[in-house]
Amino acid sequence: MQRLGYEVQNEKLLETALTHPSYGGDHHVEHYQRMEFLGDAVLELVVSQYLFHELPEVDEGKLTRLRAALVREETLYHAAKRLGLGEYIRLSVGEERSGGRNKPSILADVLESVFAAVYLDGGMEPARRVIFSVLSEELEPSRLADRLDSKSRLQEVLQQNSHMPRYDFIKMEGPPHAPTFYYRVSDGENVLGEGSGSSKQQAQQKAALDALNRMGALS
């Protein structure tokens, strides 16, 4: 609750949100899957409202792609890692041994479930505040502009010729707590650009920006 910045009144909700199905099955207690379903909807609504008001000049197609990028598993995984959510999940012994605390799919699902717990406990306003806090890096206006001005723009440029960009992982360097990812973007066999960043998404954005620069398509 301290990390969320919200004091849950019904702690059972948060306990359920942090309970993996493997643990729930072993101990015959509720697990997070139903709450994940609700949390996904709450997250999409909050992000949709934010983008609608924050980007009044952006059309529906771009808003849809931007929302999809913000609520995808990879984005939620990195946010959950920053929050340290993995250490609080209740897992079965088997899931624990298989590295469940660090699995992107589990961390993303649990984060959505936590959003649901806050919503069920306090309503939409507390849920909105927690989502904004947890996803503060991703929702920062300059990061939104990066997403619109590079990956989305490159996709639009290539689609004019019925092509689609492909992003390939090159390597990762640095310590686990502060890695640097390297990606290249290609059109078929043609390498268009390369980039690096502190997350996979950021590295892909930089690669797309490099491609647009090389293509002279930024104007």
C-alpha positions in Angstrom: 0.0 0.0 0.0 2.9 2.3 0.7 4.3 1.7 -2.8 0.9 2.3 -4.4 0.3 5.5 -2.4 -3.1 4.2 -1.5 -4.4 2.6 1.7 -6.8 -0.2 0.8 -9.7 -0.5 3.3 -10.6 -4.0 2.3 -7.2 -5.8 2.4 -8.8 -9.0 1.2 -9.0 -7.4 -2.3 -5.3 -6.7 -2.4 -4.5 -10.1 -1.1 -6.6 -11.7 -3.8 -4.9 -9.5 -6.5 -1.5 -10.8 -5.4 -2.5 -14.5 -5.4 -1.4 -16.5 -8.4 -3.8 -19.3 -9.6 -1.1 -21.9 -8.7 -1.2 -20.7 -5.1 -5.0 -20.4 -5.1 -5.3 -24.0 -6.3 -2.9 -25.4 -3.7 -4.5 -23.5 -0.8 -8.1 -23.3 -2.0 -8.3 -19.5 -1.9 -9.3 -16.9 -4.4 -6.8 -15.9 -7.0 -6.4 -12.9 -9.3 -7.8 -14.0 -12.7 -11.2 -12.4 -12.3 -9.7 -9.2 -11.0 -7.3 -9.1 -13.9 -10.3 -9.0 -16.2 -11.7 -6.0 -14.4 -8.4 -4.3 -14.0 -7.7 -4.5 -17.7 -11.0 -2.6 -18.4 -10.3 0.0 -15.8 -6.8 0.6 -17.1 -8.0 0.9 -20.7 -10.6 3.5 -19.7 -8.2 5.6 -17.6 -5.6 5.5 -20.4 -8.2 6.3 -23.1 -9.5 9.3 -21.2 -6.0 10.6 -20.6 -5.0 10.3 -24.2 -8.3 11.8 -25.4 -7.7 15.0 -23.3 -3.9 15.1 -23.5 -3.7 14.8 -27.3 -6.7 16.7 -28.8 -5.2 16.9 -32.3 -4.4 13.2 -32.6 -6.8 11.1 -34.7 -8.6 7.9 -33.5 -6.2 5.5 -35.3 -3.1 6.9 -33.7 -4.8 7.1 -30.3 -5.8 3.4 -30.6 -2.2 2.4 -31.4 -0.8 4.5 -28.6 -3.2 3.0 -26.1 -2.3 -0.5 -27.2 1.3 0.3 -26.6 0.6 1.7 -23.2 -1.5 -1.2 -21.9 0.5 -4.1 -23.5 2.2 -6.7 -21.4 5.8 -5.4 -21.9 4.8 -1.9 -20.7 3.0 -3.2 -17.6 5.9 -5.6 -16.9 8.4 -2.8 -16.7 6.0 -0.7 -14.5 5.5 -3.7 -12.2 9.3 -4.2 -11.9 9.8 -0.5 -10.9 7.1 -1.0 -8.3 8.8 -4.1 -6.9 5.5 -6.0 -7.3 7.1 -9.4 -7.8 8.2 -9.8 -4.2 4.6 -9.6 -3.0 3.0 -12.3 -5.2 1.8 -15.5 -3.6 3.0 -18.4 -5.7 3.0 -22.2 -5.5 6.3 -23.8 -4.8 6.6 -25.0 -8.4 5.8 -21.6 -9.9 8.3 -20.0 -7.5 11.0 -22.4 -8.6 10.3 -21.7 -12.3 11.0 -18.0 -11.8 7.4 -16.8 -11.6 8.2 -13.6 -9.7 10.0 -12.3 -12.8 7.7 -13.6 -15.6 6.4 -10.7 -17.7 3.0 -12.3 -18.1 2.5 -12.8 -14.4 3.7 -9.4 -13.4 1.5 -7.7 -16.0 -1.5 -9.7 -14.9 -0.9 -8.9 -11.2 -0.5 -5.2 -11.9 -3.9 -5.1 -13.7 -5.4 -7.1 -10.7 -4.0 -4.5 -8.3 -5.6 -1.7 -10.3 -8.9 -3.7 -10.0 -8.4 -4.0 -6.2 -8.0 -0.2 -5.8 -11.0 0.4 -8.1 -13.2 -2.0 -6.1 -12.0 -0.6 -2.8 -12.2 3.1 -3.5 -13.7 3.7 -6.9 -12.5 5.3 -10.1 -10.6 8.3 -8.7 -8.2 6.3 -6.5 -7.7 3.9 -9.3 -6.9 6.7 -11.7 -4.4 8.2 -9.2 -2.6 4.9 -8.7 -2.5 4.2 -12.5 -1.0 7.6 -13.2 1.5 7.1 -10.4 2.6 3.6 -11.5 2.7 4.5 -15.2 4.1 8.0 -14.7 7.1 7.3 -17.0 5.0 5.9 -19.8 2.4 8.7 -19.6 4.9 11.5 -19.5 4.0 13.9 -22.4 7.4 13.8 -24.0 7.3 9.9 -24.1 3.9 10.1 -25.7 5.3 12.4 -28.4 8.2 10.0 -29.0 5.8 7.2 -29.6 3.7 9.2 -32.0 6.6 10.8 -33.8 8.7 7.7 -34.5 7.2 4.2 -34.5 3.8 5.3 -35.5 5.2 7.8 -38.1 7.5 5.1 -39.6 4.7 2.6 -39.8 2.5 5.2 -41.7 5.4 6.0 -44.1 6.0 2.3 -44.9 2.3 1.4 -45.2 2.0 3.8 -48.1 3.9 1.1 -50.0 2.1 -1.8 -48.3 5.1 -2.5 -46.1 5.5 -3.0 -42.4 8.5 -2.3 -40.1 10.1 -5.2 -38.3 12.0 -4.6 -35.0 14.8 -7.1 -34.2 16.6 -7.3 -30.9 20.4 -6.9 -31.3 21.8 -7.2 -27.7 21.5 -6.1 -24.1 24.4 -4.6 -22.2 24.9 -3.3 -18.6 23.9 -4.6 -15.2 20.4 -6.2 -14.6 19.1 -3.2 -12.7 20.1 -0.7 -15.4 20.3 -2.5 -18.8 20.7 -0.9 -22.2 18.8 -2.6 -25.1 19.8 -2.4 -28.7 17.3 -2.8 -31.6 17.3 -2.5 -35.4 14.3 -1.8 -37.6 14.1 -3.3 -41.1 11.8 -3.4 -44.1 12.3 -6.9 -45.4 16.0 -7.4 -45.7 16.7 -3.7 -45.8 17.9 -2.3 -42.4 16.4 1.1 -41.9 17.8 2.2 -38.6 19.2 1.3 -35.2 18.7 2.6 -31.7 19.4 1.9 -28.0 17.5 2.7 -24.8 16.9 1.7 -21.2 13.9 -0.3 -22.2 13.0 -2.4 -25.3 10.3 0.1 -26.2 12.6 3.0 -26.0 15.3 1.3 -28.1 12.7 0.6 -30.7 11.5 4.2 -30.7 15.1 5.4 -31.2 15.6 2.9 -34.1 12.4 4.2 -35.7 13.6 7.8 -35.2 16.9 6.9 -36.8 15.1 5.3 -39.8 13.0 8.4 -40.3 16.1 10.6 -40.2 17.8 8.5 -42.8 14.7 8.5 -45.0 14.3 12.3 -44.6 10.7 11.6 -43.5 10.6 13.8 -40.3 9.3 17.0 -42.0 
